[in-house]
Amino acid sequence: MSENLKTYNDLLLELQVLKQENESLTIRFDRDIFRHYIEEESLMISESRYRRLFESAKDGILILNAETGKIVDVNQFLIDLLGYSKEKFVEKEIWEIGFFKDVVANIDKFQELQEKEYVRYENLPLETFAGRKINVEFVSNVYLENNKKVIQCNIRDITVRKHHEEELHKLSMAVQQSPASVLITDINGNVEFANAKVTAITGYELAEVMGKNSRIFSSGEMQHEEYKKLWDNISSGKEWRGEFRNKKKNGELFWERAAISPIVNEKGVITNYMAIKEDITENKKMLDELIMAKEKAEEMNRVKSSFFSNMSHELRTPLIGVLGFSEILEELLEGKPDLCKMAKTIRVSGQRLMRTLNFILDIAKLESSKTQICLQDTNIVPLLREIADLFEAVAAQKKLAYSFIPQ
């Protein structure tokens, strides 16, 4: 017996030739075993490749029984992410490992997984076996495997991304709601971002500002040299601080205090400029009013000093005459006590008035820091006697008992 094997395309021909005595019998068997072999080999390769992809995936993968919701298979990434062992995963229902824990409230979600070919939840909160809170993106697909409906769930850990998104949202809200104007331009000064305060102060709508050069706010009052210094500063990577007067949409001028700084990328290249500005128009008005009030007060002080100086001179001259004649009267009326006392009162009152004028002059000198203070012992009894004498005549006229008794 001999055997010949020949291959024609995908058909393996098996020929057997049987010899018996002088007769020969040829029997031909056709079997499509080559195709079968290739299909089996291809299937084994596909399964191996699928398993490698399944286990090495950088997202969690769950395979569910679509009828029961029980876990059929799980990859290593999800095991590491949630902290359950593979044994604790398999044959568990999906809500037993943190997904849709409240079954009553989420039964519609599981029905959605069963009924829809594709379901996606952008932010699903989960709790790991150790109790750590995480956020995942959940995507499911329904397909047939060995005539059974299964659900493949892809789980991506977005906890860090969610945290970054929340931080970015918080920063965005802080900038948008900032009490200061925030303006971001490209390197040529064209506006790329403006917060609500910019539009509130200038009167421009956001659409009118975006893409326009920041010169639309310029009043034209800033000198060319100052403007050049500003750009030289920020284009060299430095911060510029200063004040300038800008113009609103309606043409009204207003003052702003600004800090302008460059924004650089990870390579240190300037990509944008950011200006944080504060409307100081009212502050400027108050400062101008204070300056004017100060100048007015200084002028009034000068007028007052001049007035005191002139008045003291004008009053001193006639007082000298009064004092001189009162002394003469005292001498002439020496024999007449009542009249002599009156003359003496005139002299004492005049002297007191002279001292008052001197005090006024001293005040003027004090204000101009030109006086010198001299401390000395003073007997106040004569001073008090002079004061008592001034009121003696008035008391007598009103028939009041009046006397001065020094101790």
Contacts in CASP RR format, 6 or more apart in sequence:
PFRMAT RR
TARGET T0000
AUTHOR 0000-0000-0000
METHOD contacts of the structure
MODEL  1
MSENLKTYNDLLLELQVLKQENESLTIRFDRDIFRHYIEEESLMISESRY
RRLFESAKDGILILNAETGKIVDVNQFLIDLLGYSKEKFVEKEIWEIGFF
KDVVANIDKFQELQEKEYVRYENLPLETFAGRKINVEFVSNVYLENNKKV
IQCNIRDITVRKHHEEELHKLSMAVQQSPASVLITDINGNVEFANAKVTA
ITGYELAEVMGKNSRIFSSGEMQHEEYKKLWDNISSGKEWRGEFRNKKKN
GELFWERAAISPIVNEKGVITNYMAIKEDITENKKMLDELIMAKEKAEEM
NRVKSSFFSNMSHELRTPLIGVLGFSEILEELLEGKPDLCKMAKTIRVSG
QRLMRTLNFILDIAKLESSKTQICLQDTNIVPLLREIADLFEAVAAQKKL
AYSFIPQ
1 16 0 8 1.000
1 17 0 8 1.000
1 18 0 8 1.000
1 19 0 8 1.000
2 17 0 8 1.000
3 14 0 8 1.000
3 15 0 8 1.000
3 16 0 8 1.000
3 17 0 8 1.000
4 15 0 8 1.000
4 17 0 8 1.000
5 12 0 8 1.000
5 13 0 8 1.000
5 14 0 8 1.000
5 15 0 8 1.000
6 12 0 8 1.000
6 13 0 8 1.000
6 15 0 8 1.000
7 13 0 8 1.000
7 34 0 8 1.000
10 32 0 8 1.000
10 34 0 8 1.000
10 35 0 8 1.000
10 38 0 8 1.000
11 30 0 8 1.000
11 32 0 8 1.000
11 34 0 8 1.000
12 31 0 8 1.000
12 32 0 8 1.000
12 33 0 8 1.000
12 34 0 8 1.000
13 28 0 8 1.000
13 30 0 8 1.000
14 28 0 8 1.000
14 29 0 8 1.000
14 30 0 8 1.000
14 31 0 8 1.000
15 26 0 8 1.000
15 28 0 8 1.000
16 26 0 8 1.000
16 27 0 8 1.000
16 29 0 8 1.000
17 24 0 8 1.000
17 25 0 8 1.000
17 26 0 8 1.000
18 24 0 8 1.000
18 25 0 8 1.000
18 26 0 8 1.000
18 27 0 8 1.000
19 25 0 8 1.000
54 61 0 8 1.000
54 73 0 8 1.000
54 75 0 8 1.000
55 75 0 8 1.000
55 76 0 8 1.000
57 75 0 8 1.000
57 77 0 8 1.000
58 77 0 8 1.000
59 77 0 8 1.000
59 154 0 8 1.000
59 155 0 8 1.000
59 156 0 8 1.000
60 74 0 8 1.000
60 75 0 8 1.000
60 77 0 8 1.000
60 78 0 8 1.000
60 81 0 8 1.000
60 154 0 8 1.000
60 155 0 8 1.000
60 156 0 8 1.000
61 73 0 8 1.000
61 74 0 8 1.000
61 75 0 8 1.000
61 77 0 8 1.000
61 78 0 8 1.000
61 152 0 8 1.000
61 153 0 8 1.000
61 154 0 8 1.000
61 155 0 8 1.000
62 71 0 8 1.000
62 73 0 8 1.000
62 74 0 8 1.000
62 78 0 8 1.000
62 89 0 8 1.000
62 94 0 8 1.000
62 152 0 8 1.000
62 153 0 8 1.000
62 155 0 8 1.000
63 71 0 8 1.000
63 72 0 8 1.000
63 73 0 8 1.000
63 74 0 8 1.000
63 150 0 8 1.000
63 151 0 8 1.000
63 152 0 8 1.000
63 153 0 8 1.000
64 70 0 8 1.000
64 71 0 8 1.000
64 72 0 8 1.000
64 94 0 8 1.000
64 113 0 8 1.000
64 150 0 8 1.000
64 151 0 8 1.000
64 152 0 8 1.000
64 153 0 8 1.000
65 71 0 8 1.000
65 72 0 8 1.000
65 148 0 8 1.000
65 150 0 8 1.000
65 151 0 8 1.000
66 113 0 8 1.000
66 114 0 8 1.000
66 142 0 8 1.000
66 148 0 8 1.000
66 149 0 8 1.000
66 150 0 8 1.000
66 151 0 8 1.000
67 149 0 8 1.000
68 93 0 8 1.000
69 93 0 8 1.000
69 94 0 8 1.000
69 110 0 8 1.000
69 151 0 8 1.000
70 91 0 8 1.000
70 92 0 8 1.000
70 93 0 8 1.000
70 94 0 8 1.000
71 89 0 8 1.000
71 90 0 8 1.000
71 91 0 8 1.000
71 92 0 8 1.000
71 93 0 8 1.000
71 94 0 8 1.000
71 97 0 8 1.000
72 90 0 8 1.000
72 150 0 8 1.000
73 90 0 8 1.000
74 86 0 8 1.000
74 89 0 8 1.000
74 90 0 8 1.000
78 89 0 8 1.000
78 155 0 8 1.000
79 85 0 8 1.000
79 86 0 8 1.000
79 89 0 8 1.000
81 128 0 8 1.000
81 134 0 8 1.000
81 155 0 8 1.000
81 157 0 8 1.000
82 97 0 8 1.000
82 98 0 8 1.000
82 126 0 8 1.000
82 128 0 8 1.000
82 129 0 8 1.000
83 128 0 8 1.000
83 129 0 8 1.000
83 130 0 8 1.000
84 97 0 8 1.000
84 129 0 8 1.000
88 97 0 8 1.000
88 129 0 8 1.000
89 97 0 8 1.000
94 100 0 8 1.000
94 110 0 8 1.000
94 153 0 8 1.000
95 101 0 8 1.000
95 102 0 8 1.000
95 103 0 8 1.000
95 106 0 8 1.000
95 110 0 8 1.000
98 126 0 8 1.000
98 127 0 8 1.000
99 124 0 8 1.000
99 126 0 8 1.000
99 138 0 8 1.000
100 106 0 8 1.000
100 109 0 8 1.000
100 110 0 8 1.000
103 110 0 8 1.000
109 121 0 8 1.000
112 119 0 8 1.000
113 119 0 8 1.000
113 140 0 8 1.000
113 142 0 8 1.000
113 151 0 8 1.000
113 153 0 8 1.000
114 142 0 8 1.000
114 151 0 8 1.000
116 140 0 8 1.000
116 142 0 8 1.000
117 141 0 8 1.000
117 142 0 8 1.000
118 139 0 8 1.000
118 140 0 8 1.000
118 141 0 8 1.000
118 142 0 8 1.000
119 138 0 8 1.000
119 139 0 8 1.000
119 140 0 8 1.000
120 137 0 8 1.000
120 138 0 8 1.000
120 139 0 8 1.000
120 140 0 8 1.000
121 137 0 8 1.000
121 138 0 8 1.000
121 139 0 8 1.000
122 137 0 8 1.000
123 135 0 8 1.000
123 137 0 8 1.000
123 158 0 8 1.000
123 162 0 8 1.000
124 135 0 8 1.000
124 136 0 8 1.000
124 137 0 8 1.000
124 138 0 8 1.000
125 133 0 8 1.000
125 134 0 8 1.000
125 135 0 8 1.000
126 133 0 8 1.000
126 134 0 8 1.000
126 135 0 8 1.000
126 136 0 8 1.000
127 133 0 8 1.000
127 134 0 8 1.000
128 134 0 8 1.000
134 157 0 8 1.000
134 159 0 8 1.000
135 157 0 8 1.000
135 158 0 8 1.000
135 159 0 8 1.000
135 162 0 8 1.000
136 155 0 8 1.000
136 156 0 8 1.000
136 157 0 8 1.000
136 158 0 8 1.000
136 159 0 8 1.000
137 155 0 8 1.000
137 156 0 8 1.000
137 158 0 8 1.000
138 153 0 8 1.000
138 154 0 8 1.000
138 155 0 8 1.000
139 153 0 8 1.000
139 154 0 8 1.000
139 156 0 8 1.000
140 151 0 8 1.000
140 152 0 8 1.000
140 153 0 8 1.000
140 154 0 8 1.000
141 151 0 8 1.000
141 152 0 8 1.000
141 154 0 8 1.000
142 149 0 8 1.000
142 150 0 8 1.000
142 151 0 8 1.000
142 152 0 8 1.000
143 149 0 8 1.000
143 150 0 8 1.000
143 152 0 8 1.000
144 150 0 8 1.000
175 182 0 8 1.000
175 195 0 8 1.000
176 195 0 8 1.000
176 196 0 8 1.000
177 195 0 8 1.000
177 196 0 8 1.000
178 195 0 8 1.000
178 197 0 8 1.000
179 197 0 8 1.000
180 197 0 8 1.000
180 276 0 8 1.000
180 277 0 8 1.000
180 278 0 8 1.000
181 194 0 8 1.000
181 195 0 8 1.000
181 197 0 8 1.000
181 198 0 8 1.000
181 201 0 8 1.000
181 256 0 8 1.000
181 275 0 8 1.000
181 276 0 8 1.000
181 277 0 8 1.000
181 278 0 8 1.000
181 279 0 8 1.000
182 193 0 8 1.000
182 194 0 8 1.000
182 195 0 8 1.000
182 197 0 8 1.000
182 198 0 8 1.000
182 274 0 8 1.000
182 275 0 8 1.000
182 276 0 8 1.000
182 277 0 8 1.000
183 191 0 8 1.000
183 193 0 8 1.000
183 194 0 8 1.000
183 195 0 8 1.000
183 198 0 8 1.000
183 214 0 8 1.000
183 274 0 8 1.000
183 275 0 8 1.000
183 277 0 8 1.000
184 191 0 8 1.000
184 192 0 8 1.000
184 193 0 8 1.000
184 194 0 8 1.000
184 263 0 8 1.000
184 272 0 8 1.000
184 273 0 8 1.000
184 274 0 8 1.000
184 275 0 8 1.000
185 191 0 8 1.000
185 192 0 8 1.000
185 214 0 8 1.000
185 272 0 8 1.000
185 273 0 8 1.000
185 275 0 8 1.000
186 192 0 8 1.000
186 271 0 8 1.000
186 272 0 8 1.000
186 273 0 8 1.000
187 235 0 8 1.000
187 270 0 8 1.000
187 271 0 8 1.000
187 272 0 8 1.000
187 273 0 8 1.000
188 213 0 8 1.000
189 213 0 8 1.000
189 214 0 8 1.000
189 273 0 8 1.000
190 211 0 8 1.000
190 212 0 8 1.000
190 213 0 8 1.000
190 214 0 8 1.000
191 209 0 8 1.000
191 210 0 8 1.000
191 211 0 8 1.000
191 212 0 8 1.000
191 213 0 8 1.000
191 214 0 8 1.000
192 210 0 8 1.000
192 211 0 8 1.000
192 272 0 8 1.000
194 206 0 8 1.000
194 209 0 8 1.000
194 210 0 8 1.000
198 204 0 8 1.000
198 209 0 8 1.000
199 205 0 8 1.000
199 206 0 8 1.000
199 209 0 8 1.000
201 248 0 8 1.000
201 254 0 8 1.000
201 279 0 8 1.000
202 209 0 8 1.000
202 217 0 8 1.000
202 246 0 8 1.000
202 248 0 8 1.000
202 249 0 8 1.000
203 248 0 8 1.000
203 249 0 8 1.000
203 250 0 8 1.000
204 216 0 8 1.000
204 249 0 8 1.000
208 249 0 8 1.000
209 216 0 8 1.000
214 275 0 8 1.000
217 246 0 8 1.000
217 247 0 8 1.000
218 246 0 8 1.000
218 247 0 8 1.000
219 244 0 8 1.000
219 245 0 8 1.000
219 246 0 8 1.000
219 247 0 8 1.000
219 253 0 8 1.000
220 247 0 8 1.000
221 244 0 8 1.000
221 245 0 8 1.000
222 244 0 8 1.000
222 245 0 8 1.000
229 240 0 8 1.000
230 240 0 8 1.000
230 260 0 8 1.000
233 239 0 8 1.000
233 240 0 8 1.000
234 240 0 8 1.000
234 260 0 8 1.000
234 261 0 8 1.000
234 262 0 8 1.000
234 273 0 8 1.000
235 262 0 8 1.000
235 270 0 8 1.000
237 261 0 8 1.000
237 262 0 8 1.000
237 264 0 8 1.000
237 270 0 8 1.000
238 262 0 8 1.000
239 259 0 8 1.000
239 260 0 8 1.000
239 261 0 8 1.000
240 258 0 8 1.000
240 259 0 8 1.000
240 260 0 8 1.000
240 261 0 8 1.000
241 257 0 8 1.000
241 258 0 8 1.000
241 259 0 8 1.000
241 260 0 8 1.000
242 257 0 8 1.000
242 258 0 8 1.000
242 259 0 8 1.000
243 255 0 8 1.000
243 256 0 8 1.000
243 257 0 8 1.000
243 258 0 8 1.000
243 280 0 8 1.000
244 255 0 8 1.000
244 256 0 8 1.000
244 258 0 8 1.000
245 253 0 8 1.000
245 254 0 8 1.000
245 255 0 8 1.000
245 256 0 8 1.000
246 253 0 8 1.000
246 254 0 8 1.000
246 255 0 8 1.000
246 256 0 8 1.000
247 253 0 8 1.000
247 254 0 8 1.000
248 254 0 8 1.000
254 279 0 8 1.000
254 281 0 8 1.000
255 279 0 8 1.000
255 280 0 8 1.000
255 281 0 8 1.000
255 283 0 8 1.000
255 284 0 8 1.000
256 277 0 8 1.000
256 278 0 8 1.000
256 279 0 8 1.000
256 280 0 8 1.000
257 277 0 8 1.000
257 278 0 8 1.000
257 280 0 8 1.000
258 275 0 8 1.000
258 276 0 8 1.000
258 277 0 8 1.000
258 278 0 8 1.000
259 275 0 8 1.000
259 276 0 8 1.000
259 277 0 8 1.000
260 273 0 8 1.000
260 274 0 8 1.000
260 275 0 8 1.000
260 276 0 8 1.000
261 273 0 8 1.000
261 274 0 8 1.000
262 270 0 8 1.000
262 272 0 8 1.000
262 273 0 8 1.000
262 274 0 8 1.000
263 270 0 8 1.000
263 271 0 8 1.000
263 272 0 8 1.000
263 273 0 8 1.000
263 274 0 8 1.000
264 270 0 8 1.000
264 271 0 8 1.000
265 271 0 8 1.000
301 367 0 8 1.000
304 364 0 8 1.000
305 364 0 8 1.000
305 367 0 8 1.000
305 368 0 8 1.000
308 360 0 8 1.000
308 361 0 8 1.000
308 363 0 8 1.000
308 364 0 8 1.000
309 361 0 8 1.000
309 364 0 8 1.000
311 360 0 8 1.000
312 357 0 8 1.000
312 358 0 8 1.000
312 360 0 8 1.000
312 361 0 8 1.000
315 353 0 8 1.000
315 357 0 8 1.000
316 354 0 8 1.000
316 357 0 8 1.000
319 350 0 8 1.000
319 353 0 8 1.000
319 354 0 8 1.000
319 357 0 8 1.000
322 346 0 8 1.000
322 350 0 8 1.000
323 347 0 8 1.000
323 350 0 8 1.000
323 351 0 8 1.000
323 354 0 8 1.000
324 347 0 8 1.000
326 343 0 8 1.000
326 344 0 8 1.000
326 346 0 8 1.000
326 347 0 8 1.000
326 350 0 8 1.000
327 347 0 8 1.000
329 339 0 8 1.000
329 340 0 8 1.000
329 343 0 8 1.000
329 346 0 8 1.000
330 340 0 8 1.000
330 343 0 8 1.000
330 344 0 8 1.000
330 347 0 8 1.000
333 339 0 8 1.000
333 340 0 8 1.000
333 343 0 8 1.000
334 340 0 8 1.000
344 389 0 8 1.000
345 389 0 8 1.000
345 390 0 8 1.000
345 393 0 8 1.000
348 386 0 8 1.000
348 389 0 8 1.000
348 390 0 8 1.000
349 390 0 8 1.000
352 386 0 8 1.000
362 371 0 8 1.000
365 371 0 8 1.000
381 406 0 8 1.000
384 404 0 8 1.000
384 406 0 8 1.000
385 404 0 8 1.000
385 406 0 8 1.000
388 402 0 8 1.000
388 404 0 8 1.000
389 404 0 8 1.000
391 402 0 8 1.000
392 402 0 8 1.000
395 401 0 8 1.000
395 402 0 8 1.000
396 402 0 8 1.000
END
